[in-house]
Amino acid sequence: MKEREIKEMQRLIDEGVRRAQYRLWQRAGAAHQSLVVCRGGKIVEMVPEPEQYAADCNDGDPLARRKR
């Protein structure tokens, strides 16, 4: 594979991961549940606010923004 193809494939993978995280964040907010994730070697519980996930857009990592 060429370097350009590798970068494009990595970009698509990263975009898919961000979308999956966002959908998980939406579902947890709608169901009034918390998420438990590992960030920087630490276990963190995050509680999405129903109003917050509705206002968020797809860019960025919602799990990284919302730490308890």
MDAnalysis code that builds the backbone (N, CA, C; Angstrom):
import MDAnalysis as mda
import numpy as np

u = mda.Universe.empty(204, n_residues=68, atom_resindex=np.repeat(np.arange(68), 3), trajectory=True)
u.add_TopologyAttr("name", ["N", "CA", "C"] * 68)
u.add_TopologyAttr("resid", np.arange(1, 69))
u.add_TopologyAttr("resname", ["MET", "LYS", "GLU", "ARG", "GLU", "ILE", "LYS", "GLU", "MET", "GLN", "ARG", "LEU", "ILE", "ASP", "GLU", "GLY", "VAL", "ARG", "ARG", "ALA", "GLN", "TYR", "ARG", "LEU", "TRP", "GLN", "ARG", "ALA", "GLY", "ALA", "ALA", "HIS", "GLN", "SER", "LEU", "VAL", "VAL", "CYS", "ARG", "GLY", "GLY", "LYS", "ILE", "VAL", "GLU", "MET", "VAL", "PRO", "GLU", "PRO", "GLU", "GLN", "TYR", "ALA", "ALA", "ASP", "CYS", "ASN", "ASP", "GLY", "ASP", "PRO", "LEU", "ALA", "ARG", "ARG", "LYS", "ARG"])
u.atoms.positions = np.array([
    [0.844, -1.190, 0.000],
    [0.000, 0.000, 0.000],
    [0.880, 1.242, 0.000],
    [0.365, 2.248, -0.616],
    [1.073, 3.518, -0.654],
    [0.803, 4.289, 0.640],
    [1.695, 5.196, 0.943],
    [1.570, 5.999, 2.167],
    [0.245, 6.763, 2.199],
    [-0.160, 7.286, 1.064],
    [-1.419, 8.042, 0.976],
    [-2.606, 7.137, 1.277],
    [-2.593, 5.915, 0.764],
    [-3.681, 4.976, 1.026],
    [-3.747, 4.587, 2.497],
    [-2.597, 4.429, 3.102],
    [-2.545, 4.096, 4.531],
    [-3.126, 5.225, 5.367],
    [-2.761, 6.464, 5.050],
    [-3.287, 7.618, 5.799],
    [-4.796, 7.738, 5.625],
    [-5.295, 7.507, 4.416],
    [-6.736, 7.590, 4.172],
    [-7.470, 6.497, 4.938],
    [-6.934, 5.286, 4.949],
    [-7.552, 4.190, 5.690],
    [-7.568, 4.496, 7.186],
    [-6.488, 5.052, 7.711],
    [-6.438, 5.395, 9.133],
    [-7.440, 6.494, 9.462],
    [-7.598, 7.455, 8.555],
    [-8.568, 8.531, 8.758],
    [-9.981, 7.962, 8.823],
    [-10.298, 7.025, 7.920],
    [-11.627, 6.417, 7.917],
    [-11.874, 5.588, 9.173],
    [-10.867, 4.893, 9.639],
    [-10.992, 4.119, 10.879],
    [-11.239, 5.045, 12.060],
    [-10.457, 6.114, 12.153],
    [-10.631, 7.075, 13.244],
    [-12.016, 7.706, 13.219],
    [-12.503, 8.043, 12.035],
    [-13.827, 8.635, 11.904],
    [-14.905, 7.648, 12.360],
    [-14.755, 6.381, 12.012],
    [-15.704, 5.362, 12.439],
    [-15.719, 5.178, 13.942],
    [-14.556, 5.226, 14.561],
    [-14.467, 5.104, 16.020],
    [-15.142, 6.297, 16.688],
    [-14.892, 7.503, 16.181],
    [-15.536, 8.699, 16.758],
    [-17.051, 8.615, 16.641],
    [-17.552, 8.159, 15.506],
    [-19.006, 8.030, 15.334],
    [-19.585, 6.998, 16.284],
    [-18.896, 5.884, 16.452],
    [-19.369, 4.843, 17.375],
    [-19.399, 5.361, 18.811],
    [-18.370, 6.105, 19.208],
    [-18.349, 6.683, 20.555],
    [-19.499, 7.664, 20.737],
    [-19.761, 8.460, 19.732],
    [-20.836, 9.440, 19.817],
    [-22.197, 8.752, 19.947],
    [-22.418, 7.685, 19.161],
    [-23.687, 6.950, 19.257],
    [-23.843, 6.309, 20.635],
    [-22.764, 5.774, 21.165],
    [-22.801, 5.197, 22.507],
    [-23.136, 6.270, 23.538],
    [-22.541, 7.449, 23.380],
    [-22.807, 8.580, 24.267],
    [-24.281, 8.977, 24.197],
    [-24.856, 9.026, 22.987],
    [-26.264, 9.366, 22.823],
    [-27.169, 8.343, 23.506],
    [-26.878, 7.078, 23.285],
    [-27.699, 6.024, 23.894],
    [-27.646, 6.066, 25.411],
    [-26.470, 6.280, 25.963],
    [-26.329, 6.346, 27.420],
    [-27.093, 7.547, 27.969],
    [-27.030, 8.670, 27.278],
    [-27.754, 9.862, 27.730],
    [-29.256, 9.664, 27.671],
    [-29.734, 9.045, 26.607],
    [-31.174, 8.819, 26.459],
    [-31.689, 7.821, 27.483],
    [-30.854, 6.862, 27.867],
    [-31.269, 5.836, 28.824],
    [-30.926, 6.221, 30.268],
    [-30.368, 7.406, 30.461],
    [-29.970, 7.880, 31.791],
    [-29.014, 6.904, 32.470],
    [-28.009, 6.453, 31.717],
    [-27.003, 5.541, 32.235],
    [-25.643, 6.215, 32.213],
    [-24.688, 5.636, 32.933],
    [-23.329, 6.164, 32.931],
    [-22.444, 5.287, 32.055],
    [-21.309, 5.835, 31.660],
    [-20.318, 5.100, 30.883],
    [-19.058, 4.961, 31.717],
    [-18.432, 3.804, 31.660],
    [-17.172, 3.572, 32.361],
    [-16.120, 3.317, 31.288],
    [-15.087, 4.164, 31.257],
    [-14.039, 4.051, 30.240],
    [-12.667, 4.126, 30.895],
    [-11.664, 3.716, 30.157],
    [-10.281, 3.807, 30.611],
    [-9.615, 4.945, 29.850],
    [-9.153, 5.942, 30.557],
    [-8.481, 7.098, 29.959],
    [-7.166, 7.306, 30.667],
    [-6.076, 7.219, 29.934],
    [-4.765, 7.446, 30.520],
    [-4.422, 6.458, 31.621],
    [-4.903, 5.235, 31.498],
    [-4.616, 4.221, 32.498],
    [-5.494, 4.290, 33.736],
    [-6.475, 5.174, 33.742],
    [-7.383, 5.298, 34.881],
    [-8.803, 4.965, 34.441],
    [-9.555, 4.330, 35.325],
    [-10.957, 4.018, 35.074],
    [-11.782, 5.231, 35.488],
    [-12.604, 5.723, 34.561],
    [-13.396, 6.926, 34.800],
    [-14.854, 6.630, 34.482],
    [-15.757, 7.022, 35.391],
    [-17.193, 6.906, 35.127],
    [-17.701, 8.276, 34.696],
    [-18.423, 8.301, 33.587],
    [-18.961, 9.557, 33.072],
    [-20.467, 9.427, 32.951],
    [-21.159, 10.479, 33.308],
    [-22.619, 10.486, 33.240],
    [-23.038, 11.543, 32.224],
    [-23.544, 11.121, 31.067],
    [-23.986, 12.106, 30.071],
    [-25.283, 12.760, 30.517],
    [-25.406, 14.033, 30.223],
    [-26.627, 14.768, 30.513],
    [-27.498, 14.729, 29.263],
    [-28.783, 14.425, 29.392],
    [-29.643, 14.319, 28.205],
    [-29.621, 15.567, 27.331],
    [-29.583, 16.742, 27.928],
    [-29.563, 17.976, 27.155],
    [-28.221, 18.152, 26.443],
    [-27.162, 17.651, 27.043],
    [-25.812, 17.831, 26.493],
    [-25.615, 17.015, 25.220],
    [-26.024, 15.744, 25.238],
    [-25.763, 14.921, 24.054],
    [-26.571, 15.393, 22.860],
    [-27.734, 15.978, 23.098],
    [-28.542, 16.485, 21.992],
    [-27.893, 17.705, 21.351],
    [-27.166, 18.493, 22.147],
    [-26.542, 19.705, 21.630],
    [-25.191, 19.446, 20.987],
    [-24.560, 18.326, 21.319],
    [-23.240, 18.007, 20.767],
    [-23.338, 17.747, 19.271],
    [-22.240, 18.005, 18.593],
    [-22.155, 17.656, 17.188],
    [-21.197, 16.483, 17.035],
    [-20.996, 15.970, 15.838],
    [-20.202, 14.773, 15.617],
    [-18.704, 15.012, 15.652],
    [-18.240, 16.236, 15.669],
    [-16.798, 16.447, 15.657],
    [-16.242, 16.379, 17.065],
    [-15.049, 15.858, 17.181],
    [-14.414, 15.718, 18.481],
    [-14.829, 14.438, 19.178],
    [-14.232, 14.190, 20.283],
    [-14.482, 12.979, 21.052],
    [-15.333, 13.335, 22.263],
    [-16.626, 12.999, 22.269],
    [-17.480, 13.368, 23.393],
    [-17.045, 12.699, 24.690],
    [-16.447, 11.521, 24.616],
    [-16.011, 10.845, 25.837],
    [-14.838, 11.568, 26.469],
    [-13.989, 12.175, 25.664],
    [-12.839, 12.897, 26.201],
    [-13.269, 14.232, 26.819],
    [-14.372, 14.815, 26.305],
    [-14.809, 16.118, 26.812],
    [-15.518, 15.995, 28.152],
    [-16.203, 14.887, 28.378],
    [-17.047, 14.752, 29.561],
    [-16.406, 13.825, 30.572],
    [-15.665, 14.382, 31.494],
    [-15.072, 13.581, 32.557],
    [-15.717, 13.972, 33.866],
    [-15.957, 13.010, 34.684],
    [-16.601, 13.289, 35.958],
    [-15.573, 13.650, 36.992],
])
